[in-house]
Amino acid sequence: MNKQLLLSILGIGAITLSLVFGARVTAQQIVTVDPGDAWLNASEGYQEKVTWRVASKGGAASPRGVFVNLDNNQELAVVDQILEFSGDRGEVTEVVQISPVQARSWHAKGVRRVGYRRVFAGAAGSLSNHILFDLDASGRLAQVQASPPSQTVSGKSRKLMMAWNLDSDLGEISASSVSGQFMVGDRVIYEVSEPLTAEAGKPLRETVELPQGLVSTLIAQGIYEVRYTRTFVDDKDTRRSASVQVRLTE
């Protein structure tokens, strides 16, 4: 066989082996984190034990964790805690925390997607992964207010006009109310079966008309004040209620 041809064949074989073994080394390097996506309760913050599973020949270490704005990669906060392992594979855990104050502060600065990232570096190289926190999806219904909080209706003018104002503890949320109830104490005397859906920060106006004769009937029973109540529920089953105090006159 031609010596030059033999060298060429050997060279090709060496390159092929290098690619194969290189692929195996690369395949051995991996880092996963559980959970990968995390839900943050904006009222209580986040405090959970997370697990990093790393495969990196010869071991690896991560000197710190970093909270970053995933939209521009800007650092938000640093956690100085070393996680490390020896051998070719390791499983390390830590408790990740975000306070409600931190979450609200980041959101107020325009941050919407936060990542908690770690870089593991060792003899085989470095690799990273992160936990994703979606701040806009983390808010809950915090409060409902009715405006104006009190009104007067008579037997002739039976209409009420009000606005429902919803507030969230973080981000944009919407909530729905199935019906409204006119109540005396714990007793429902009339129900408005029209459902409403409102968004935080956007007042929702409602006009309600009492049935003819109801005001006179209540006054005849010695009842001069009722309340109109609605309960709003968000997609996390958080419930908040508000009422309008209604004075009755002939």
N, C-alpha and C positions, 0 to 999 in steps of 0.2 A: 504493500500500500504506500502511496506517496506520502512522504513525511509531512509535507505541508498540509495535505488533506487530513492526515491523522491528527495533527495539532488543531486543525479547524473543528474536527468532530469533538475532540476533547474539550475545546473551548466552548462549543455550543452546549455540551453536556454539563460543564461547570456552571454556565449561566443558568441553564434549566434547573439544576439542583439548587443554585442560589435563590432563584425565584421561588421554588417550591418551599425550601426551608424558611426563606424570608416571609412567605405567606403564612407559614405555620407560626412563626414568631409573632407576626402581626395579629394572627387570629387568637393567640394566647393573651393578648392585651385587651382587656375589656373592663369597664366599670359600670355597674348598675346601682341604682338607689331605689329603695322602697320606703315610702311611696314616692313615685315620680311626679305626680300631681297632688297637691295638698289644698284642702279647703280651709280658709282662714275665717274664724268667727271674729268679725270686726269688733264686737263688744267685749269678747274675752281674750282675744289674741290667739296665738298658736303656740303650743308646747307639746311636742310629740317626739317619741323615740324613733329615729330613722336608722336604716341599715344600709351600709355601703358594701357591696360585694365586688371584689377586685381580683382580676387575674393578671399578673405581671411577673414574668420570670425573674426570680431573685429578690422579690419583695418590693414594696413601695411605701412611701409616706406622704401624707398631706399635712403641711404645717399649719394650715388655717382654712376656715371656711369664709366665703365672701357672699354677701347679699348684693346682687347687681340688678340694675334696671335693664331688662332684657331687650328693650327697644333701642338703647344706645350703648349698652355695655358699661355704663357708669357705675362705679362702686358706691353702695349705699351704707354698708356697715361691714365690719370685719369681726370674725370670731377666732380668737387666738387659742386654738386647741389642736394639738397634734394627734392625728390618727395614723397608725402605721401597722405593718405586718411583715413577717419574714416568710420565706418559702415562695412558692409560685402562685398561691391563691390565698385570699384572706377575706374575712368578714368582720367589719368593724362597725360599731354603733356609736351614736351620740344623740343628745337631746337638742333639738332645734327649737328656738323660741323667737317669737315676734310679739311684741307688746301691742295692745290696742293703740297706744300713743304713737308708736313707730309706724304702724299701718296707716293711721290717719295723716300723719306727717308726710309720708311718702306720697299718698294719694293727692294731698293738697298741692304737692309740687309737680303734679302731672304724671306720676309714675302709675302705670296700669298693670304691667306684668313684672313680677319680681322673681328672680331665680336665686336659690341658695346653691352656690357652686363650690365644688372642691376639685383641686388638681392633685392627682397622685403621681409622684415621680419616683423612678427607681432605675436599676441597671438596664432595664429593657426600654426605658424612655418614659414619657409622661402622657397622661390621659386624664380626661375630666368628664363630669356629668353634673346635672343640677336638678333640684326640685323646683317645680313651677308653682307660683302663687298668682292667681288671677284676682287682683284687688277689686275690679268692678263686679266680679261675680261673688264676692265675699260679703257684701252688705246685707243687712236685714232691715226690715221695717222697724224704726225706732219709736215713732210717735205719730199720732193722728190728732189734728185739731180741727174744730168746726168754727167757721167764721160767718156771721157774728155768733158768739156763744149763747146769746139769748134773744128771743123775739116775742112779739105779741100777735095773736091772731084773734079774730072775732068770728061770730056766726056768719057775718056777711062777707068778710074778707078772709078766706080760708087758706090762702097761699103762704107758703114759706119759701124763701130763697136763701141759699147758703152756699158756702164753698168748703170743700174738704181739702185740708193741707196735710200732705204726708212728708215725713222726714225719714231719711235712712241714716244708719250709723256710718256708712261708707259707700260711696259710689251711687250708681243709678239703680233704683229698684222700682218695681210696680207691684201693686196689690189690688185685690178684688174684694168687693162686698156683695154678697148674694142678695141681701134685702135690707130694708130699714124698718125699724119698729118704733111706734109711738107707745110709750110705757108709762104706767102709774105704779111706782114701786117696782116690783118684779113681774107685774102683769102686763101682757101685751094687749093693747086695746085696738090697735089698727096696724096693719103691716103693708109696707110698700114693697111689692115684689119685683121691682126693677133692679137688675144687677148693675154695678158700677165698677169700672177699673180705672185706677189713678196711678200717676207716676210721682215719685218724690220730687219736690221742688216745683211742681206744676199744679196749681190749684184746680180742683175739679168742681164745677158749679152744678148745683142740683136745685130743681124747683119741685116742690111737693104741694099738692092740694088735698086738704082733708075732705072727707065726704060730707055732703050736706046733712045738717042735723046733728052731727057728732059733737060739735062744740056746745050746742045748747043742751044736749043730753048729759054731757059731762058736768056742766055747770049746775044742772038740776040735781045732780048727785053730790054737789058740794066739792067738785074737783075743779080747781082753778089753775092748776099747773101740771103739765106733762113734760116728758122729754122725748126727743127724737134721736135715736141711737143707730149708729152703723158700726159694724165690726169689719175691718179690712184684714185680709190674710195674704202674706206674700208666698213665693214659691218654696220657701223653707218652712212653711207652716207657722210663721211668727204672726201672732194676732195682736192687733191694737184697736181700741175702740175710742170713740168720741161721741159727744152728745150735744144737742142744742136744747136749752131749757125754753119751753114754750108756755107763755102766759095766755090764759083764755079769758076773753071778755065777750059780752053779749054783742 
